[in-house]
Amino acid sequence: MFIVYSTYSIGTNIYASQMNIAGNSSSSALKFLSISLGSKELYISGEKQELYVIGAWIGCGMLVLWGMAFMALKYNQKETEVKILM
């Protein structure tokens, strides 16, 4: 889950940092801070906004999956605990 979300976020941040306001490639040098989330907010365009929303939904999906994984782990621990006590 971490790899999926991180890869998407970093990849789209790099892509968005290389676009100027018209949506064309920019010739600016890639710097560490230019690939932050702000790259999707600076000179916002429809494409950058779409990348931002998709990333947010992927993040929400990952939270749901983590929650389900922790609940399954907790259930498994309780089941093991009951078997040990019996």
N, C-alpha and C positions, 0 to 999 in steps of 0.2 A: 504494500500500500504506500509505503514511504517512497519507494522508487518511482512508482507511477506518478504520484502527485508532484514529486520534486522534479522529475524529468520534464513533465509538461510545463510546470511553472518556469523553470530556468530556460527551457527552449523558447517559450513564447515571450519571456521577458527579453531575451537576446534579440528575437525577431522584431519585437515592438521597438526596441531601442535603436534599431537600424532604419526605422521608417520616419520620415519627416511628416509634416502636417498634411501634405498632399497624398500620403500613402506610398510614396516612392522611396526607393532606397536612399539612405543618407550616406554621405562620405565621411561622416565623423568617426573618429577613432573610438573603438569600443573600450570603455573604461569600466572599472568595477562597479561604481555607483550608477552607471547608465543602464545596467541590467537589473536594477531593483524593480519593485512593483510600480514605482513612479514612472517607469518607461511606458506603461500602459495608460497612465493618466495624463502625461504630458502630450499636448497637441492631440487630444482625444479624437479618434475617428470611429466610424462604425465597426471596422475590423478590430481595432484595439479594444473597443467596448465588448465585442463578442468574445474575444480571447479572455477578457477579464471575467465575464459572466460564466463561461465554460469552466474556467479555473476555480471559481467560487463553488460551482455545483460539484465539481470533482472533489473539492475539499469537504463539502457536506457529505458526499457519499462515503468518503474515507472515514469521517467521524462515525457514521452509522455502522460501517464495517468494523471499526475498532470497538464500538460499543457492543456489537453482537459477539465479537471475539472474546471480550472480557466477561460477558454474561455466560458464554459457553464454558470458559475456563472456571468461573465461579461455580457453575453447576457441576462440572466435572470434579472439582475439589470437594464439594459437599457430598457427591455420590461416593467418592473414595473414602471420605470421612465416615460415612454411614457404614460402609463395608468393613472398615477397620474396627468400628465400635461393636459390630455384630460379631 
